[in-house]
Amino acid sequence: MDGRTLARIVAVVFVAVAVTATALEMTRKEKRPDNVAPQALTALAPNPLSEGLRRCQTLGEAALRDSACLHLWAQQRDRFLGLKTPFASSASGMATSSEAR
């Protein structure tokens, strides 16, 4: 048996295994954990931050001058960055401590 024939046989076996694995994976039924329902309910619960951000979105360019929107954006930014204390309060604390010098 020459090298070309052996390579073809190996390629055919590889493709057959890949097709079989794909067919088995597609026929497998997903098992859903029992705790999916409570997560779905929390996702449907009203979120004041999201509602406020949507209000700011509807304001458009006027939201840039709205102090409530600026506060909500700061909260969202801190939540996104994973900050435990808001950046604005720590920055104002730094400004007052530097002014005291």
N, CA, C and O atoms as CSV, one atom per row, in Angstrom:
chain,resi,resn,atom,element,x,y,z
A,1,MET,N,N,0.849,-1.155,0.000
A,1,MET,CA,C,0.000,0.000,0.000
A,1,MET,C,C,0.906,1.233,0.000
A,1,MET,O,O,1.801,1.367,0.834
A,2,ASP,N,N,0.651,2.122,-0.950
A,2,ASP,CA,C,1.498,3.307,-1.034
A,2,ASP,C,C,0.966,4.411,-0.110
A,2,ASP,O,O,-0.102,4.262,0.484
A,3,GLY,N,N,1.695,5.492,0.007
A,3,GLY,CA,C,1.395,6.572,0.936
A,3,GLY,C,C,0.115,7.325,0.604
A,3,GLY,O,O,-0.608,7.771,1.496
A,4,ARG,N,N,-0.156,7.459,-0.695
A,4,ARG,CA,C,-1.366,8.187,-1.099
A,4,ARG,C,C,-2.626,7.441,-0.672
A,4,ARG,O,O,-3.568,8.052,-0.168
A,5,THR,N,N,-2.645,6.182,-0.864
A,5,THR,CA,C,-3.812,5.378,-0.503
A,5,THR,C,C,-4.016,5.399,1.006
A,5,THR,O,O,-5.144,5.529,1.481
A,6,LEU,N,N,-2.950,5.275,1.743
A,6,LEU,CA,C,-3.038,5.321,3.196
A,6,LEU,C,C,-3.561,6.674,3.671
A,6,LEU,O,O,-4.374,6.733,4.593
A,7,ALA,N,N,-3.102,7.762,3.050
A,7,ALA,CA,C,-3.563,9.099,3.408
A,7,ALA,C,C,-5.048,9.250,3.106
A,7,ALA,O,O,-5.775,9.871,3.881
A,8,ARG,N,N,-5.500,8.701,2.005
A,8,ARG,CA,C,-6.918,8.772,1.651
A,8,ARG,C,C,-7.775,7.986,2.644
A,8,ARG,O,O,-8.854,8.438,3.029
A,9,ILE,N,N,-7.305,6.826,3.052
A,9,ILE,CA,C,-8.047,6.010,4.002
A,9,ILE,C,C,-8.150,6.741,5.349
A,9,ILE,O,O,-9.213,6.762,5.971
A,10,VAL,N,N,-7.044,7.333,5.785
A,10,VAL,CA,C,-7.043,8.078,7.043
A,10,VAL,C,C,-7.997,9.273,6.949
A,10,VAL,O,O,-8.718,9.565,7.903
A,11,ALA,N,N,-8.004,9.959,5.812
A,11,ALA,CA,C,-8.887,11.109,5.621
A,11,ALA,C,C,-10.354,10.679,5.651
A,11,ALA,O,O,-11.180,11.359,6.260
A,12,VAL,N,N,-10.684,9.572,5.010
A,12,VAL,CA,C,-12.056,9.077,4.986
A,12,VAL,C,C,-12.492,8.667,6.397
A,12,VAL,O,O,-13.623,8.944,6.798
A,13,VAL,N,N,-11.615,8.016,7.143
A,13,VAL,CA,C,-11.944,7.611,8.507
A,13,VAL,C,C,-12.152,8.854,9.377
A,13,VAL,O,O,-13.078,8.893,10.186
A,14,PHE,N,N,-11.314,9.846,9.221
A,14,PHE,CA,C,-11.438,11.083,9.990
A,14,PHE,C,C,-12.768,11.777,9.712
A,14,PHE,O,O,-13.451,12.209,10.641
A,15,VAL,N,N,-13.135,11.885,8.441
A,15,VAL,CA,C,-14.397,12.520,8.066
A,15,VAL,C,C,-15.572,11.718,8.612
A,15,VAL,O,O,-16.552,12.299,9.079
A,16,ALA,N,N,-15.486,10.400,8.560
A,16,ALA,CA,C,-16.564,9.553,9.076
A,16,ALA,C,C,-16.731,9.755,10.576
A,16,ALA,O,O,-17.858,9.836,11.063
A,17,VAL,N,N,-15.641,9.837,11.306
A,17,VAL,CA,C,-15.714,10.065,12.746
A,17,VAL,C,C,-16.288,11.449,13.034
A,17,VAL,O,O,-17.099,11.601,13.947
A,18,ALA,N,N,-15.881,12.450,12.274
A,18,ALA,CA,C,-16.388,13.810,12.476
A,18,ALA,C,C,-17.884,13.883,12.200
A,18,ALA,O,O,-18.617,14.523,12.953
A,19,VAL,N,N,-18.345,13.240,11.139
A,19,VAL,CA,C,-19.773,13.246,10.806
A,19,VAL,C,C,-20.567,12.505,11.885
A,19,VAL,O,O,-21.650,12.951,12.266
A,20,THR,N,N,-20.055,11.406,12.371
A,20,THR,CA,C,-20.736,10.647,13.426
A,20,THR,C,C,-20.830,11.464,14.712
A,20,THR,O,O,-21.883,11.502,15.349
A,21,ALA,N,N,-19.740,12.114,15.095
A,21,ALA,CA,C,-19.745,12.936,16.305
A,21,ALA,C,C,-20.729,14.097,16.175
A,21,ALA,O,O,-21.419,14.439,17.136
A,22,THR,N,N,-20.794,14.698,14.995
A,22,THR,CA,C,-21.725,15.789,14.768
A,22,THR,C,C,-23.168,15.305,14.858
A,22,THR,O,O,-24.015,15.967,15.459
A,23,ALA,N,N,-23.443,14.157,14.263
A,23,ALA,CA,C,-24.804,13.608,14.310
A,23,ALA,C,C,-25.208,13.274,15.745
A,23,ALA,O,O,-26.348,13.521,16.138
A,24,LEU,N,N,-24.296,12.720,16.520
A,24,LEU,CA,C,-24.610,12.407,17.912
A,24,LEU,C,C,-24.858,13.674,18.726
A,24,LEU,O,O,-25.757,13.709,19.565
A,25,GLU,N,N,-24.085,14.684,18.486
A,25,GLU,CA,C,-24.237,15.940,19.231
A,25,GLU,C,C,-25.545,16.629,18.870
A,25,GLU,O,O,-26.185,17.223,19.738
A,26,MET,N,N,-25.947,16.565,17.631
A,26,MET,CA,C,-27.186,17.212,17.207
A,26,MET,C,C,-28.428,16.488,17.734
A,26,MET,O,O,-29.466,17.119,17.929
A,27,THR,N,N,-28.340,15.193,17.965
A,27,THR,CA,C,-29.496,14.448,18.454
A,27,THR,C,C,-29.576,14.463,19.979
A,27,THR,O,O,-30.597,14.058,20.535
A,28,ARG,N,N,-28.553,14.907,20.656
A,28,ARG,CA,C,-28.545,14.936,22.117
A,28,ARG,C,C,-29.520,15.995,22.608
A,28,ARG,O,O,-29.551,17.107,22.081
A,29,LYS,N,N,-30.307,15.658,23.604
A,29,LYS,CA,C,-31.242,16.610,24.198
A,29,LYS,C,C,-30.525,17.346,25.317
A,29,LYS,O,O,-29.815,16.746,26.125
A,30,GLU,N,N,-30.726,18.660,25.349
A,30,GLU,CA,C,-30.097,19.464,26.397
A,30,GLU,C,C,-30.829,19.278,27.704
A,30,GLU,O,O,-32.058,19.308,27.755
A,31,LYS,N,N,-30.068,19.087,28.754
A,31,LYS,CA,C,-30.646,19.015,30.083
A,31,LYS,C,C,-30.592,20.412,30.675
A,31,LYS,O,O,-29.522,21.010,30.792
A,32,ARG,N,N,-31.743,20.918,31.042
A,32,ARG,CA,C,-31.803,22.247,31.632
A,32,ARG,C,C,-31.806,22.115,33.152
A,32,ARG,O,O,-32.528,21.282,33.700
A,33,PRO,N,N,-31.015,22.921,33.825
A,33,PRO,CA,C,-31.016,22.867,35.293
A,33,PRO,C,C,-32.363,23.332,35.838
A,33,PRO,O,O,-33.082,24.095,35.194
A,34,ASP,N,N,-32.684,22.861,37.026
A,34,ASP,CA,C,-33.959,23.198,37.646
A,34,ASP,C,C,-34.032,24.654,38.088
A,34,ASP,O,O,-35.127,25.190,38.260
A,35,ASN,N,N,-32.901,25.293,38.273
A,35,ASN,CA,C,-32.902,26.663,38.789
A,35,ASN,C,C,-32.966,27.718,37.689
A,35,ASN,O,O,-32.620,28.873,37.940
A,36,VAL,N,N,-33.392,27.364,36.489
A,36,VAL,CA,C,-33.486,28.339,35.404
A,36,VAL,C,C,-34.661,29.276,35.615
A,36,VAL,O,O,-34.560,30.463,35.305
A,37,ALA,N,N,-35.762,28.778,36.129
A,37,ALA,CA,C,-36.961,29.596,36.291
A,37,ALA,C,C,-36.742,30.792,37.219
A,37,ALA,O,O,-37.181,31.886,36.864
A,38,PRO,N,N,-36.095,30.663,38.384
A,38,PRO,CA,C,-35.889,31.850,39.226
A,38,PRO,C,C,-35.026,32.911,38.546
A,38,PRO,O,O,-35.238,34.104,38.761
A,39,GLN,N,N,-34.071,32.501,37.742
A,39,GLN,CA,C,-33.251,33.482,37.044
A,39,GLN,C,C,-34.085,34.232,36.021
A,39,GLN,O,O,-33.912,35.437,35.838
A,40,ALA,N,N,-34.981,33.531,35.359
A,40,ALA,CA,C,-35.827,34.183,34.376
A,40,ALA,C,C,-36.763,35.182,35.055
A,40,ALA,O,O,-37.054,36.236,34.490
A,41,LEU,N,N,-37.233,34.865,36.252
A,41,LEU,CA,C,-38.109,35.784,36.967
A,41,LEU,C,C,-37.375,37.032,37.412
A,41,LEU,O,O,-37.940,38.125,37.374
A,42,THR,N,N,-36.125,36.893,37.833
A,42,THR,CA,C,-35.364,38.070,38.231
A,42,THR,C,C,-35.047,38.940,37.032
A,42,THR,O,O,-34.921,40.157,37.164
A,43,ALA,N,N,-34.918,38.332,35.864
A,43,ALA,CA,C,-34.661,39.123,34.669
A,43,ALA,C,C,-35.893,39.942,34.288
A,43,ALA,O,O,-35.765,41.010,33.690
A,44,LEU,N,N,-37.085,39.449,34.632
A,44,LEU,CA,C,-38.312,40.156,34.307
A,44,LEU,C,C,-38.703,41.186,35.362
A,44,LEU,O,O,-39.589,42.007,35.125
A,45,ALA,N,N,-38.053,41.152,36.517
A,45,ALA,CA,C,-38.374,42.099,37.586
A,45,ALA,C,C,-37.960,43.506,37.157
A,45,ALA,O,O,-36.949,43.670,36.473
A,46,PRO,N,N,-38.730,44.523,37.550
A,46,PRO,CA,C,-38.387,45.887,37.146
A,46,PRO,C,C,-37.079,46.337,37.800
A,46,PRO,O,O,-36.847,46.107,38.987
A,47,ASN,N,N,-36.254,46.965,37.018
A,47,ASN,CA,C,-34.959,47.452,37.479
A,47,ASN,C,C,-34.970,48.972,37.375
A,47,ASN,O,O,-35.035,49.504,36.266
A,48,PRO,N,N,-34.909,49.685,38.496
A,48,PRO,CA,C,-34.984,51.149,38.437
A,48,PRO,C,C,-33.843,51.767,37.628
A,48,PRO,O,O,-34.035,52.788,36.967
A,49,LEU,N,N,-32.662,51.159,37.676
A,49,LEU,CA,C,-31.537,51.692,36.916
A,49,LEU,C,C,-31.817,51.594,35.421
A,49,LEU,O,O,-31.587,52.550,34.680
A,50,SER,N,N,-32.310,50.447,34.981
A,50,SER,CA,C,-32.613,50.272,33.557
A,50,SER,C,C,-33.726,51.204,33.104
A,50,SER,O,O,-33.669,51.781,32.018
A,51,GLU,N,N,-34.742,51.342,33.953
A,51,GLU,CA,C,-35.853,52.233,33.596
A,51,GLU,C,C,-35.373,53.678,33.483
A,51,GLU,O,O,-35.788,54.401,32.577
A,52,GLY,N,N,-34.508,54.097,34.390
A,52,GLY,CA,C,-33.967,55.451,34.334
A,52,GLY,C,C,-33.098,55.666,33.113
A,52,GLY,O,O,-33.143,56.727,32.490
A,53,LEU,N,N,-32.298,54.653,32.767
A,53,LEU,CA,C,-31.448,54.764,31.588
A,53,LEU,C,C,-32.294,54.838,30.318
A,53,LEU,O,O,-31.946,55.554,29.380
A,54,ARG,N,N,-33.391,54.108,30.289
A,54,ARG,CA,C,-34.292,54.192,29.121
A,54,ARG,C,C,-34.912,55.586,29.026
A,54,ARG,O,O,-35.066,56.124,27.930
A,55,ARG,N,N,-35.267,56.173,30.173
A,55,ARG,CA,C,-35.811,57.531,30.165
A,55,ARG,C,C,-34.775,58.504,29.611
A,55,ARG,O,O,-35.101,59.390,28.820
A,56,CYS,N,N,-33.538,58.331,30.031
A,56,CYS,CA,C,-32.466,59.202,29.534
A,56,CYS,C,C,-32.258,59.010,28.034
A,56,CYS,O,O,-31.943,59.959,27.317
A,57,GLN,N,N,-32.435,57.788,27.574
A,57,GLN,CA,C,-32.281,57.500,26.146
A,57,GLN,C,C,-33.356,58.239,25.350
A,57,GLN,O,O,-33.087,58.747,24.262
A,58,THR,N,N,-34.559,58.296,25.889
A,58,THR,CA,C,-35.625,58.985,25.164
A,58,THR,C,C,-35.440,60.500,25.186
A,58,THR,O,O,-35.956,61.199,24.313
A,59,LEU,N,N,-34.709,61.012,26.174
A,59,LEU,CA,C,-34.467,62.452,26.223
A,59,LEU,C,C,-33.547,62.915,25.110
A,59,LEU,O,O,-33.607,64.069,24.683
A,60,GLY,N,N,-32.700,62.020,24.643
A,60,GLY,CA,C,-31.781,62.382,23.571
A,60,GLY,C,C,-30.668,63.279,24.071
A,60,GLY,O,O,-30.060,63.016,25.108
A,61,GLU,N,N,-30.405,64.358,23.312
A,61,GLU,CA,C,-29.302,65.252,23.653
A,61,GLU,C,C,-29.567,66.030,24.942
A,61,GLU,O,O,-28.626,66.467,25.604
A,62,ALA,N,N,-30.819,66.203,25.297
A,62,ALA,CA,C,-31.161,66.922,26.530
A,62,ALA,C,C,-30.687,66.155,27.764
A,62,ALA,O,O,-30.530,66.744,28.834
A,63,ALA,N,N,-30.459,64.858,27.626
A,63,ALA,CA,C,-29.988,64.053,28.760
A,63,ALA,C,C,-28.589,64.470,29.206
A,63,ALA,O,O,-28.209,64.227,30.351
A,64,LEU,N,N,-27.826,65.091,28.320
A,64,LEU,CA,C,-26.483,65.544,28.687
A,64,LEU,C,C,-26.524,66.640,29.743
A,64,LEU,O,O,-25.560,66.835,30.483
A,65,ARG,N,N,-27.650,67.358,29.811
A,65,ARG,CA,C,-27.789,68.439,30.787
A,65,ARG,C,C,-28.652,68.034,31.975
A,65,ARG,O,O,-28.858,68.840,32.882
A,66,ASP,N,N,-29.152,66.821,31.991
A,66,ASP,CA,C,-30.023,66.345,33.067
A,66,ASP,C,C,-29.163,65.709,34.160
A,66,ASP,O,O,-28.433,64.750,33.906
A,67,SER,N,N,-29.257,66.252,35.380
A,67,SER,CA,C,-28.413,65.757,36.476
A,67,SER,C,C,-28.778,64.319,36.856
A,67,SER,O,O,-27.906,63.540,37.240
A,68,ALA,N,N,-30.067,63.966,36.751
A,68,ALA,CA,C,-30.468,62.591,37.071
A,68,ALA,C,C,-29.835,61.601,36.095
A,68,ALA,O,O,-29.404,60.520,36.494
A,69,CYS,N,N,-29.782,61.968,34.829
A,69,CYS,CA,C,-29.156,61.088,33.835
A,69,CYS,C,C,-27.654,60.964,34.077
A,69,CYS,O,O,-27.085,59.879,33.952
A,70,LEU,N,N,-27.028,62.062,34.418
A,70,LEU,CA,C,-25.593,62.011,34.710
A,70,LEU,C,C,-25.324,61.091,35.897
A,70,LEU,O,O,-24.350,60.338,35.894
A,71,HIS,N,N,-26.179,61.151,36.905
A,71,HIS,CA,C,-26.034,60.288,38.077
A,71,HIS,C,C,-26.247,58.815,37.689
A,71,HIS,O,O,-25.494,57.942,38.119
A,72,LEU,N,N,-27.270,58.551,36.881
A,72,LEU,CA,C,-27.536,57.177,36.447
A,72,LEU,C,C,-26.378,56.630,35.609
A,72,LEU,O,O,-25.995,55.469,35.755
A,73,TRP,N,N,-25.831,57.459,34.743
A,73,TRP,CA,C,-24.702,57.005,33.923
A,73,TRP,C,C,-23.490,56.691,34.798
A,73,TRP,O,O,-22.754,55.742,34.531
A,74,ALA,N,N,-23.288,57.489,35.839
A,74,ALA,CA,C,-22.180,57.219,36.755
A,74,ALA,C,C,-22.401,55.900,37.491
A,74,ALA,O,O,-21.463,55.123,37.668
A,75,GLN,N,N,-23.647,55.643,37.923
A,75,GLN,CA,C,-23.947,54.365,38.573
A,75,GLN,C,C,-23.706,53.197,37.627
A,75,GLN,O,O,-23.121,52.184,38.012
A,76,GLN,N,N,-24.157,53.345,36.395
A,76,GLN,CA,C,-23.992,52.263,35.404
A,76,GLN,C,C,-22.514,52.029,35.118
A,76,GLN,O,O,-22.076,50.884,35.004
A,77,ARG,N,N,-21.753,53.095,35.002
A,77,ARG,CA,C,-20.316,52.963,34.747
A,77,ARG,C,C,-19.630,52.240,35.905
A,77,ARG,O,O,-18.813,51.346,35.685
A,78,ASP,N,N,-19.963,52.628,37.134
A,78,ASP,CA,C,-19.364,51.989,38.307
A,78,ASP,C,C,-19.761,50.520,38.382
A,78,ASP,O,O,-18.940,49.669,38.725
A,79,ARG,N,N,-21.016,50.221,38.062
A,79,ARG,CA,C,-21.476,48.833,38.065
A,79,ARG,C,C,-20.743,48.024,36.998
A,79,ARG,O,O,-20.355,46.881,37.237
A,80,PHE,N,N,-20.555,48.624,35.818
A,80,PHE,CA,C,-19.863,47.940,34.731
A,80,PHE,C,C,-18.403,47.675,35.087
A,80,PHE,O,O,-17.877,46.597,34.810
A,81,LEU,N,N,-17.756,48.653,35.695
A,81,LEU,CA,C,-16.341,48.518,36.039
A,81,LEU,C,C,-16.119,47.708,37.311
A,81,LEU,O,O,-14.987,47.344,37.629
A,82,GLY,N,N,-17.194,47.427,38.036
A,82,GLY,CA,C,-17.071,46.631,39.252
A,82,GLY,C,C,-16.547,47.409,40.430
A,82,GLY,O,O,-15.975,46.829,41.353
A,83,LEU,N,N,-16.730,48.710,40.415
A,83,LEU,CA,C,-16.270,49.538,41.528
A,83,LEU,C,C,-17.261,49.437,42.673
A,83,LEU,O,O,-18.473,49.492,42.463
A,84,LYS,N,N,-16.743,49.290,43.881
A,84,LYS,CA,C,-17.622,49.184,45.036
A,84,LYS,C,C,-18.088,50.557,45.496
A,84,LYS,O,O,-19.242,50.724,45.891
A,85,THR,N,N,-17.191,51.547,45.446
A,85,THR,CA,C,-17.583,52.907,45.812
A,85,THR,C,C,-17.646,53.731,44.533
A,85,THR,O,O,-16.802,53.559,43.653
A,86,PRO,N,N,-18.605,54.601,44.414
A,86,PRO,CA,C,-18.715,55.416,43.199
A,86,PRO,C,C,-17.487,56.285,43.007
A,86,PRO,O,O,-16.925,56.802,43.972
A,87,PHE,N,N,-17.075,56.445,41.764
A,87,PHE,CA,C,-15.887,57.216,41.440
A,87,PHE,C,C,-16.094,58.684,41.794
A,87,PHE,O,O,-15.163,59.346,42.253
A,88,ALA,N,N,-17.292,59.194,41.589
A,88,ALA,CA,C,-17.545,60.612,41.832
A,88,ALA,C,C,-17.351,60.961,43.301
A,88,ALA,O,O,-16.798,62.017,43.608
A,89,SER,N,N,-17.792,60.102,44.218
A,89,SER,CA,C,-17.643,60.417,45.636
A,89,SER,C,C,-16.183,60.347,46.064
A,89,SER,O,O,-15.743,61.159,46.878
A,90,SER,N,N,-15.420,59.388,45.529
A,90,SER,CA,C,-14.005,59.317,45.891
A,90,SER,C,C,-13.230,60.465,45.263
A,90,SER,O,O,-12.262,60.948,45.850
A,91,ALA,N,N,-13.642,60.913,44.070
A,91,ALA,CA,C,-12.956,62.034,43.436
A,91,ALA,C,C,-13.233,63.323,44.193
A,91,ALA,O,O,-12.341,64.158,44.342
A,92,SER,N,N,-14.477,63.494,44.679
A,92,SER,CA,C,-14.761,64.703,45.436
A,92,SER,C,C,-14.038,64.678,46.775
A,92,SER,O,O,-13.642,65.727,47.283
A,93,GLY,N,N,-13.862,63.498,47.349
A,93,GLY,CA,C,-13.111,63.374,48.592
A,93,GLY,C,C,-11.653,63.725,48.395
A,93,GLY,O,O,-11.024,64.307,49.279
A,94,MET,N,N,-11.106,63.374,47.232
A,94,MET,CA,C,-9.721,63.722,46.934
A,94,MET,C,C,-9.583,65.226,46.741
A,94,MET,O,O,-8.589,65.825,47.151
A,95,ALA,N,N,-10.597,65.836,46.108
A,95,ALA,CA,C,-10.529,67.274,45.871
A,95,ALA,C,C,-10.568,68.040,47.188
A,95,ALA,O,O,-9.853,69.029,47.346
A,96,THR,N,N,-11.386,67.601,48.128
A,96,THR,CA,C,-11.462,68.310,49.403
A,96,THR,C,C,-10.208,68.107,50.222
A,96,THR,O,O,-9.785,69.013,50.939
A,97,SER,N,N,-9.597,66.914,50.127
A,97,SER,CA,C,-8.374,66.695,50.900
A,97,SER,C,C,-7.207,67.478,50.294
A,97,SER,O,O,-6.319,67.916,51.025
A,98,SER,N,N,-7.196,67.659,48.975
A,98,SER,CA,C,-6.106,68.422,48.372
A,98,SER,C,C,-6.301,69.923,48.611
A,98,SER,O,O,-5.330,70.678,48.666
A,99,GLU,N,N,-7.587,70.360,48.754
A,99,GLU,CA,C,-7.829,71.763,49.034
A,99,GLU,C,C,-7.432,72.121,50.462
A,99,GLU,O,O,-7.087,73.267,50.748
A,100,ALA,N,N,-7.483,71.129,51.362
A,100,ALA,CA,C,-7.169,71.383,52.770
A,100,ALA,C,C,-5.690,71.641,52.959
A,100,ALA,O,O,-5.310,72.226,53.973
A,101,ARG,N,N,-4.851,71.242,52.051
A,101,ARG,CA,C,-3.400,71.429,52.180
A,101,ARG,C,C,-3.027,72.824,51.979
A,101,ARG,O,O,-1.845,73.164,52.051
